[in-house]
């Protein structure tokens, strides 16, 4: 279940007599799984002309009642304003959203889902969450809790985990 690049790194670690090969293997398993999930996600969204970034914008707008400012979208998606601008341009070209002047302050923009955008966001969100949940169907409740706890422990040793107040 390792990607070729991870297998090659693991082989080299073994060749060099690294003492922590088992831990490297765990990390590479996790990275390979993450890559496989990303690829599956991309292939599920591609027929709809969406990347993961575009999908996230749609579902954030849908969850906010269909309207948000570009700044709020960038913040919630965890991307720069330049990145959100590119995502919005593509979604607008596809007819999934519109840019409108804010009613209270005409200098500000609001991003609004079109009817087509709302329908796609709703359909894909339901399909996507069912697919994600299905990835863990082979785990019983206790295993799901254990996996979550184990991943949280590993997370604490990452840059993001050291910053996370939880």
Buried (B, 14 or more C-beta within 10 A) or exposed (E): EBBEEBBEBBEEBEEEEEEEBEEBBEBBBEBBBEEEEEEEBEEBBEEBEBBEBBBBBBBBBBEBEBBBBBEBBBBBBEBEEEEBEEBBEBBBEBEBBBEEEEEEEEEEBBBBBBEEBBEBBBEBBEEBEEEEEEEEEEEEEEEEEEEEEEEEEEEEEEEEEEEEEE
